[in-house]
Amino acid sequence: MSGIIGSAGSKSGVIGYDQDIDIDQDCFMAGLDPRWDTGGEVSAVVDFDDIIKLGSNVTHDSAGTFTPSTAGWYLIILTLANHSDETDATNIFIQRDSVTVGGRIYWANASQYGGKTTEIIVYLDGSQTIRVYGYGDLYGSSGVDTMASFLGFRLGV
């Protein structure tokens, strides 16, 4: 256990501890409000427009695209819910600079409220964008009641 804690109560000796992480600056969280529907299998950027938290080092660009200005590894979490009165297929991905990097959420013929969550760890260089892209009919609601959210925060360099 040597090297885990430098001294009692100190984090400076913790292996992997990055003193430059500032979750208040290097994070974002947005909800989907109102309902989002592409009207079939026509892909588009999901517009997460209900900003719940936007760190000072992150910009919210048009159509639900976020750009963290601090380079590092980010944990990205995406939660979506089907809109209950539609049976449309949903096929959604997380993208970095318009290229799919993982985190697929898919369902077909869902006629009830149902939710799914996916997460990825991705490196962002301080100028790259992160967004959600695809098609479907998603439930939206504002604030803490949202059933669809997109969030990310920096884990380290």
C-alpha positions in Angstrom: 0.0 0.0 0.0 3.0 2.2 0.0 2.6 5.3 -2.2 -1.2 5.3 -2.0 -1.4 8.2 0.5 1.5 10.6 1.0 0.4 11.6 4.5 -2.8 11.2 6.5 -5.6 13.1 4.7 -3.3 14.2 1.9 -4.2 13.4 -1.7 -0.8 14.4 -3.1 0.6 10.9 -2.8 -2.4 9.1 -4.4 -1.4 7.2 -7.5 -3.1 8.8 -10.5 -4.3 11.8 -8.6 -4.3 14.9 -10.9 -4.3 18.1 -9.0 -5.3 20.0 -12.2 -8.8 18.5 -12.4 -11.5 21.0 -11.7 -14.9 19.4 -12.2 -16.5 22.7 -11.9 -14.6 24.0 -15.0 -14.3 20.8 -17.1 -17.8 19.4 -17.2 -21.2 19.7 -18.9 -24.6 18.3 -18.4 -27.7 19.0 -20.6 -31.2 17.7 -20.9 -33.4 17.2 -23.8 -36.4 19.6 -23.8 -38.8 19.3 -25.5 -39.4 16.0 -27.3 -36.9 15.3 -30.1 -38.1 13.5 -33.2 -36.3 13.1 -36.6 -39.5 11.8 -38.2 -38.1 8.5 -39.3 -34.7 7.2 -40.1 -33.2 10.6 -40.9 -30.1 11.2 -38.8 -29.3 14.6 -37.1 -27.5 16.0 -34.2 -29.6 15.6 -31.0 -30.1 19.2 -29.7 -29.5 18.9 -25.9 -30.6 22.5 -25.3 -31.6 22.4 -21.6 -28.3 23.3 -20.0 -28.1 22.0 -16.5 -24.4 22.6 -15.9 -21.8 24.2 -18.2 -18.3 24.4 -16.9 -16.3 27.6 -17.6 -13.9 25.6 -19.9 -16.7 24.2 -22.0 -18.7 25.9 -24.8 -22.2 24.8 -25.9 -22.2 25.2 -29.7 -25.2 25.0 -31.9 -27.4 21.9 -32.0 -26.2 20.2 -28.9 -22.4 20.1 -29.6 -20.0 20.7 -26.7 -16.3 21.8 -26.9 -14.2 21.4 -23.8 -11.1 23.6 -24.0 -9.0 21.6 -21.6 -7.3 18.5 -23.1 -7.7 15.2 -21.4 -9.7 12.0 -20.9 -13.4 12.6 -20.5 -16.1 10.3 -19.2 -19.2 10.8 -21.4 -22.5 9.5 -20.3 -25.7 9.5 -22.4 -29.1 8.5 -21.2 -32.1 8.5 -23.5 -35.8 7.5 -23.3 -38.2 6.5 -26.0 -41.3 8.6 -26.4 -44.2 6.3 -25.4 -46.6 6.9 -28.2 -44.2 6.1 -31.0 -42.8 2.8 -32.3 -40.1 4.4 -34.4 -36.6 2.8 -34.3 -33.9 4.7 -32.5 -30.3 4.5 -33.5 -28.0 7.0 -31.6 -24.2 7.3 -31.3 -21.7 9.5 -29.5 -19.4 11.4 -31.9 -16.1 13.3 -31.6 -15.6 15.8 -34.4 -18.5 14.2 -36.3 -16.9 10.7 -36.2 -18.6 8.0 -34.2 -16.5 6.9 -31.2 -19.0 4.5 -29.6 -21.8 4.6 -27.1 -24.6 3.2 -29.4 -28.1 3.2 -28.1 -30.6 1.3 -30.2 -34.2 0.0 -29.9 -37.0 -0.8 -32.4 -40.7 -0.9 -32.1 -40.8 0.4 -28.5 -44.2 1.6 -27.7 -43.7 2.6 -24.1 -41.4 4.8 -22.1 -38.1 3.0 -21.9 -34.6 4.3 -21.1 -31.1 3.2 -21.9 -27.7 4.5 -20.8 -24.3 4.2 -22.4 -20.9 5.6 -21.5 -17.5 6.0 -23.0 -14.1 7.3 -22.0 -12.7 9.4 -24.8 -9.7 11.7 -25.3 -10.5 15.3 -26.3 -7.5 17.5 -27.3 -9.0 20.9 -26.2 -10.4 21.8 -29.6 -12.5 18.7 -30.4 -16.2 18.6 -30.2 -18.4 15.9 -28.6 -22.1 15.4 -29.6 -24.9 12.9 -30.0 -26.0 11.9 -33.5 -28.6 9.6 -35.0 -32.4 9.2 -35.4 -35.4 8.4 -33.3 -38.3 9.8 -31.3 -37.0 10.7 -27.8 -38.8 11.9 -24.7 -37.8 15.3 -23.4 -38.5 17.2 -20.2 -36.7 20.1 -18.5 -34.4 20.3 -15.5 -34.0 17.4 -13.1 -37.1 15.7 -14.5 -35.4 15.1 -17.8 -35.4 11.5 -19.0 -32.7 12.2 -21.6 -29.3 13.7 -20.6 -25.9 14.1 -22.0 -23.0 14.7 -19.7 -19.2 14.7 -19.6 -16.4 15.5 -17.3 -12.6 15.4 -17.4 -11.0 12.5 -15.6 -7.4 13.6 -16.2 -4.7 14.4 -18.7 
